[in-house]
Amino acid sequence: MSAGIVGWRSFAVAMLLAGIAAWSPHAHAHAASRPRVVVISLDAFGAQSLREPELPAPTLHALMQEGVHAVSMQPINPTITWPNHTSMVTGDDASRHHVLVNGLIVGQREATPPRIDMKAPKDRLVAVPTVYDAAHAAGLVTAEVDWVAVMDAPTITWRFPENPDPDGAIEQELVRQGAVTRDELAHFGKPSQAWRDLVYTRAAVDIIRQHHPDLLLLHLLALDSIEHATGYGNDSGRNTIAFLDDRVKEVIDAVRAAGELDRTTFIIVSDHGQESVHHLLNPNVPLGEAGLQADTASQPAFAIPEGGFALVFQKNATEASRQALKKLFEGRPGIRAALTPDEAAKMGWPTPPLTLPPNASARFRALPTQSDQAPDLLLYPDNDYEFDDKYATQYDAPTLQRGAHGYPNSEPLMQAIFIAAGAGIQGKGVEIPAFPNVDIAPTIAQLLHLKFDDAKGKPLAAILAPSP
């Protein structure tokens, strides 16, 4: 590492640590006030990236020196955005929370292709309680900025959603401050993801300074966006990490300006990593060639391609028809695995509901690991391949390098990051072993002194300071 980089990083770290030094829970009169937690998710930030010695991320490095960080954090299957953000606030994997894609799958197992509803309400989408539900029930102030699977959640006090409402309360505050115009909010999807992340950060800063949430969930997407376009492990991604590092610093500065630094815990996470691919696979091509998408098909089947996995749904599926689907894909070029529901369940996926007679016992109708979101066949591609039906009109199509995720959560490049520092965290510069992301929600709950005992995950007790 060059002397210039070392000096620049050391100076930046020293400046940030000078402000963080007040994090002792005994430092200020505010220490008697209730604790606060800020969770910042940097979408697609892979654990391997954080280990690069010259990564331009002085704020993250300072947090690592002041607190603890993990070798990696294992995502759940599937390794995409909504399922893993849901796991981090529920403490459960997809077999229990049932979020499998970035939205709610509707129209599956019909004679026409299914679709994904990204506007489905949280109460319909997420099958288990969340830590923000528990916080709200305890009388705490909750907030989210660009978090996912939270549409219409009544237990979020303040919100600035992925697609903001120009008439929303936080949106109007930002307009009055001159941070964004009403027209920009009305056309929010047109500029770059980096610009949107700037606005998301401004919204988080406003919520911190004006509304003092006890729990704030912030999600930034710029790294995921650039890596999908250019692939993993290049300077486009590293430059974007530098940009995101500045956004994290803005949030810390806002907490400091609000006088709440001494009682705030910062948790920096990601939902998954990313890998580069050069081939696209269209799983609907084999289904069509087999006659399973013809108007006359008695058991039509359609695939939802999701990058590192694909979901196949079949109308009136049976065990025999699922085995036939499996044989259709097994052994094809680019296919790593074709899994029936029982096989997928071993990897933390839910299974489709049983077909039962109308008079069947309710006990057999509501098994928590069964969901209509679960596919009749789960497909995983080989490395260097991703499933796609937008750009691939043939089964196997070459593509310029791009990034994808969704692969099995055992893959090294799918591993996520975890950093925790501030109030309630013990250890300075400590690296902890890898752990599953379902432990995040119970850890948040313990920091906020909430009862949250029914989740699969457990608090990261080793990093939590004893209660005063």
C-alpha positions, 0 to 999 in steps of 0.5 A: 500500500502506498504511503499516500494512501496510508496517510490519507486513510489514517487522517480520515480515520483519526478525524472520524474517531475523534467524533466517535470517542464520545460513544461511551454510554457514560459520557453525557447526560443523555446516557439515561435516555433510551438507546437508538439503533441505526441500520444501514444496508449497502446493497450487494456489498460483498465481504470480499470487497471489504477485505481489499487493503486499499478500499476507499472506505475510511468511514467504514474502516473507522467503524471497524476500528471502533467496534466489531466486524465479521469475517462475513455474514451469510445471507439466506436463500435466495441471495437477493434483496427483499428476502434478505432484508426481510430476514434481517428484520424478522430473524427468520429465513424464507421458509418462515417469512415467505419472501422469495423475490422482490415483491409478491408473486401473483398469478402463479400456477395459472395458464398465463405467466405469473408476475411480481407485485412490488406494491403488495402490502407488508401484511400480505407479503411478510408472514412473521413479525418484524423487529420494527413491529416489536419496537412500535408495540413498545412505544418506540419511534420507527423509521425506514428509508428505501427499506423493502417489503414495508409497503403500508406497514402501520408500525413504521412511524416515519417513512421515505419509500423507494418510490417517494410520494410528493405529498408524503410528510418527509418528502414535503420536509425535504422540498421545504428545505430545498433538498429536492424539488417536487418535480424531482420526486414525481420523476424519481426513477429517471436520474441515476441510482447514485442520485437517488441514494443522495436523496435517500441519505438526505431523507435519513438525515432529516428524520434523524434531526427532526423526528429522532427515531429509536430505530432507523432502517436505511437502504442504499442501492448504488453498488448493486446498480453499478455491479449489475451493469459492469460486473464485480470487482472493478473500479466502478464498484470501488468508486461507488463504495467510496461514494457510499462511505460518504453517505454513511458519514453523513448519517453519523454526522447527523446523529452527532448534530442531533446530540445522540451519538453517545446512545446510538448503535450503528449497524452496517450490513449488506444483503448479499454479494455479487459475481460476474457473469458472461452467459444468460439462460432463458428457462422459459425456452425449454418449457416452451419447447416441451409444449408446457406453454401452449394454449392446449397444455393441461399443466402449463408451466412458467419460469420466473428468472431471478439471476442466480436462480429461477422459480418454475410454477406449474398449474395442477402440479403433481409429484410426477409432473415435478419430477418430469420438470426436473428431468427437463432441466437436469444435465442441460448446459449451465444448470447447476441444480434442479430441485424439487420442493423437498430438496429446496426445503433443505436449503431454507426454502418454503414448500408449496401448500399441500393439496387437501380436501375441503374438510382437512384439519386446519392444522394441516392447512397452515404449516408455517413452512408452506407458502403459495410463493414456493415453486414447483421446481427451483433452478440454480445456474452454474457460475458465470451464468444467470437466468434472464428472459428479458435479453435472452431470446434463446436458451443460452446467450452470451453477454458482455460482463455483468453482475448477478446474485441469487446463487446458493448462500454457500457461495463465497461471493454471495457473503455479506458484510457486518460492522457494528459500533457505538452504544452497547457494542463491546470490543474495539477492532475485533473481528468475529466469525461468520454468522447468519443474517437471521441474527441481526433482528434479535441483536437489534431487539436486545440493543433496544431492550425489546422482547423478540423471542420467537425468531430463528436467529439469536442475539450476537451476545458476544459483541453486546456490552452488559446492560448498565 
